[in-house]
Amino acid sequence: MSKKIFISYKYKDSDVQELPGHSYWNPTTVRDYVDKLEDYFDSSNHIYKGESDDEDLSYLSDDAIWEKLKDRIFDSSVTIVMISPQMKQQNRSDRSQWIPWEISFSLKETTRNDRTSHSNAILAIVLPDINGSYEYFFTTSYCGATIHHIDKLFKIIRDNMFNVKNPRKHFCYQCQNFHYYGSYSYIEPVRWEDFIKYPEFYINQAVERQYDIYSFEITKEV
């Protein structure tokens, strides 16, 4: 079934793996990965609700841009957030950056013209860094468990990971940590290389979590 999909991302982050057709003189940015997704949506039944690469909003005020973004998020049912190495500017507060507000609005139930939107399904796609590695976000412990470095994320994204109310987990005496099983995050992260192989699978998984949203402790405020 077709979905209307909004993508939240740091446009100019160039600390990502180079895509074909790019070079030192034409560096790859997160926007280039978004273009790949937009091409896929155009060839599928999904509808892309974000801004196109050739769409210039720079002449607008921040308030006017935000109104346009809210319109598009309101008219979507799935939000994809692109996790990239420099998505978060460390010297600025979360409230002064776009991504947290886009995730917050995606999660809120908003009424406009007698129509109320429900919380979007949300999926996080982790992009490879400039060296083709995911280790800035995913690492493996010596017992083989995957470690998620969510401390690098905006708080609203962190708070909606590992937030299932009744987690299935057990304590590992080798690594002295809990291992989670099944669906444990409302915003579940997936590597780019895995998503592009089975995009429908991961989108449908996010939608299933949306149907079961009351099983998660959802944070909606930035």
N, C-alpha and C positions, 0 to 999 in steps of 0.2 A: 504493500500500500504506500502511495506517495506521501512524503512528508515535506513540510516547509521548514527549511533549516537555516539557522543563523549561525555565523561563525565569529567567535571572539578571539582576537589575536593581537600581537605586537607587530605592527606592519613592517617596521624597518629593522627588526632584529636580523642581523646578517651572520650571527654566530651559529649557523646551521649548515648541514652538509650540502655541498654544491650539487645542484640538479643538472642534468644534461642540457647543453646549450648555453651554459653560463661559464664565466671565467673570472680571473682576477679583476678584469676591467668591467665586468658585468656581474657583480656578486649576487649570489642567491640570497633572498630574504624570505621571511615567513610568508609574505604575500605571494611568492611564487608557489609555495605549497598550497596556499588557499586557491590559487588559479587551477591547480591540479584537481582539487576537490570540486571547484565550480564546473570544470569540464566534465567530471564524472556525473554531477547532478544533472547537467544539461543532456547527457546521454542516457540518463535513467528517468524514472518518473518523479524524482524529487525536485523541489523548487528551492533555489538559492535565494535567501532573503537579505543577504548582506550587500555591501557596496561592491561594485565592480572595480577592477583595477584602473579603468579609464574614467572613473567617476570622481570629479574634483569637488570636495566639500570644504577646501581650505578657505574659500571666501566667506564661509559662514561663521558665525560666532559659536562658541562652545555650547551655549544654550540651544541654538538652532540645530547644531549637529546632534545633540542629545535627543531632541524631539524626533528627529528623523530616525535615529537608532531605536528609540522606544517604539515608534510605529512599526518597524520591521520585526523587532522582537515580539511585540504583541501579536503580530500576524504569523508567528512561527510556532511550531510545536516541539522542535528539537534544537538545542544549542550545542555546538561543538566548540570547545575551547582548546586552542593550540598551545601546548606547553613547549616553550623554547628557552634556551639558556639565559637570555637577557630579557625575558618577558616582563620582569619586575624591576623597576628602577629603584635601587636600594636607598637612594637619597631622597625619595619622595614617599609621602604617606599613601596608603592604599586608596584613600578617599580622593586623592588628586590624580588618579589614573583611571583610564576608561574600563579596563577589563573587569575589575570588581563590580562596578556599577552595572555592566552588561550581564554579569552572572546574577547579581541581585535581582535585577528586573526580570530575568528569565525565570527565576524561582518564585516570584511573587504572583499572587492572583490579583489581576487588575481589571477594573470595569471601565469600559468606554462605550458610550452610546448604547447602553443596556446590554452590552455583551461583555462577559467576564472570561478572561483567559485563565487557564490552569497553569500550574508550574510546568515548565518545559522539561522534557527528558534532556539530560546533559551527559555528554561524553567528552573526556579529555584525550586528545591525541598528542603523544609525546614525540617531538621531532628529534632526529639525530643531530648532535652538535657538529661543528665544523670538521671534526676528525671522524665523523661517522659513528660516534659513540653515544650511547644512552646513559652512560654512567653518572652524569650529573643528576639524573633522577632515579634510575634503576641500578642497583648493585646486587651482587649475590653474596650471601654469607657463606662461611665455610661448611655449613650444614646443607647448603643448596637452596635455602629460602631466598625469595626475592625481597629486597629491602627498598621501600619507597622513600625518597628524600623529599617529603612534602614540606619541610621547613623552608624550601626555596620558593614556595608558592604564595599567592595572596591568601590572606586569612580566610576569606569566604570560601575559597576552593579547598584549603586545608580542612576547614570545619565540616565540609561535606564529603570528606573521604574517611574511611574507617568509622562510619557513623551509623551502621545498622544497629537497631535497638537490641537485638538478640543474636550476637555474633556466634558463629561456629568457629571455635578456635581451640588450640591446645598449646600448652607450654613446652618449648623445646629446651631440654637440659643441655644440649650442645652449644647453642648460641645464646641461651638465657633470654629468649624472647618468645612472644606468642605468635603462632602461625594461624592465619585466618583462612577459611575455606568458603567456597560459594560466593555469593554476592555480598560484599561487606562495605561497599562505598556507593553512595548515590552518584557521585561523579567518579566513575571508574576510569582509570588511565589505561591506554593501550599504545604500544609502539606504532609509529607510522608504518613500518614495514609489515606489521601484522594487519593493520587496518586496511591498507590498500589491497591486500589479498582477499579479504572478506568484508568489505564495507557494510553490506547489508546485515551480516551477522551482528556486527558491533552496534549498528544503529538500532536494530531490533532489540538487542539486549538492553540498551538505554531506555527504550520505550517500555520494555517489561518492568524495569525498575520504576519508571514513572507510574505505571499502573499500581505498583506496590509501594508508593511513596510513603505511606503511613508506617512502613516498617523501618524508616530511617529518621534519625534526628536531624531535621533540616534547618540550616541556618540561612536566613534570607537577607539579613542586613549587612551592609558593608562595615 
